[in-house]
Amino acid sequence: MALTRCKLKEKEQRRLLEFFVLEVTARAAADVMGFQVNTVALFYRKIGILVAEKLEAEASGFTGEIELDESYFGGVRKGKRGRGAAGKVPVFGILKRGGKVYTQIIDNTRTNTLMPIIRSKIRPDSIVYTDSYRSYNALDISDVQALSDQSFKIIRCGAQLY
């Protein structure tokens, strides 16, 4: 995971990295450094990709007490509200209590979309807390036997399953 095909000198890269960490916009950093805005924007994009790859690698294997939830972001205020509102983006989140958070933008919140993420990110013998949203029904009592080889312990607060 190294920055590849960058023609900037190492000193310039370090300075731009400082600006990136300080959340200086690409336009402002380009003005200060005397670069084209596109050059700095490309550098920022490459750094963002490296950070995302590193975080993705660290996010595998949540264990202990885990919370799962989905939410919708964006959309316009006019018309229908909630899950059916136009233009909303569904986001699925996994929270390790007292620890890290993993989020992923998803196409939909159906069980066949969420379960592969859950199985890949949560280690066996974890305690999973969810709300009573229907997509989590695959984690219900009837499917615990199917997941017993992975030893998930399930507590559903919304459906009063303990």
N, C-alpha and C positions, 0 to 999 in steps of 0.2 A: 504494500500500500504506500507507494511513493508517488510524488508528483512527477508526472512524465511529460515529456515534450514541452517543457517550459523554457523559453529563451531568456527569461529574466535572470539577472545575476542573483547570487545567493543573498547578498545584502538587501537587494530590492525585494526579494521574496520574503525575507524576514520582516522587513518594514510593512509590506502589505499584509502579512499575517498578523502583525500587531494591530493594524487598522481593522482587520476582519474580526479579531477578538474584541476590540473596543466598539464594534458595531458601527463603524464609520461607513457611510454609503460608498459605493463604487465611484460615484461621480465626485464626491468630496476627496476620496483617496487619490483619484486620478488628477485632480487639480493640484493637490499638495505635492504629488510625486512627479508631475509633468508628463503623465502617460495619457494615452487615449482611454476613454471610458470603457470601450469594448475590451481592451487588454486587461484592465482591472476586473471587469465583470466576469471575464473568462477565468481569471485566477480565482476569484471568489467562488465561482461555480465549481471549479475543481477541488477547492478546499472543502466546500460543502459536501461534495460527493465522498471525499475521503472520510470526513467526520461521520456521515451517514453509514458508510460501510463499517467503520470501527464500532459504532453504536449497535448496529445490527448484529455484529459478531458477538458483542458482549450481552445482548438481550436474550440469547438462547439459554434455556434452562432455569426458569424461575422455579423456586422451591419455597416451601413454607406456606404461609397464609397469603393467598392470592385473591384479588378481586377482579372481576370481569365486567365490562360495561360497554355499551355502544352509545354513540351520540351523533347528532346531525349538526353540521355547521353551514353557514351561508344561507343562500336563498333570499327571496324577496319577501317583504312583509305583507304585501297585498295578497288577498285570496286565502286559500287553505293554509292552515298552520300545522305544525307537528310533523310526523313522519311522511305524510303525503304531500307536503309543500314542494313546489317546483324549485329546482336548482339547489337543493340541499345535498351536501356531501356527507355520506356516512363514514364515521371513524370508529374503529374498534380499539379499546384500550385494555391493557393488562397492568395491574398495579400490584407490586409486591409490598405488602404492608410494612411500613418503616423502611422502604427501599426504593428501587427504581420503577420507572414507568415505561411501558412499551406501547406505542400507538401505531396504527396502520390505517391508511385510507383504503376502504374496501368498496367493491361494486354494489353490494347489497348486504343485508344483515340476516340472510338465510343460514340455516344450520350447516348446509354443505359449504358455505363460505367461511364460517367461523370455526368449525371443528378442526380443520387442518391447521389453522393458526394456533388454536388452543393446544392441540397435540404436539406441535413442534416447539412451542415456547414454554410449556409447563412440564416440569419433571414429575415422575411418579411420586406418590406419597405426599402430595401437596393438598392443602385444604383450599377449596375453591369456593368463593362467595360470589353469588350472582343475584340479579333481580329476577322477577318472574317472567321475563320476556320469553316468548315461545321458542326462539332459536336455541335456548339453553335446555330445552326439554330432552335433548339427546344426552344430557348429563343427569337425567332423572333416574329414579330408583330402578326402572326397568332396564336401563342401559348400564347400570353400574357393573353388572356381571360381564357385559361386553368389554368394559374398560378395566375389569379387575386385573387383567394381565399387566396393565400399566399402573395399577393400584392408586387410582384417584380417590381421594376422600372428598365427598361433596356435601356442602351445606348450602341450601338455598334459602336465604332469609325471606324472600318474598312469598314463596310457596310453602313456607313453614316445614321444610324438610331439614332435619338436623342429624 
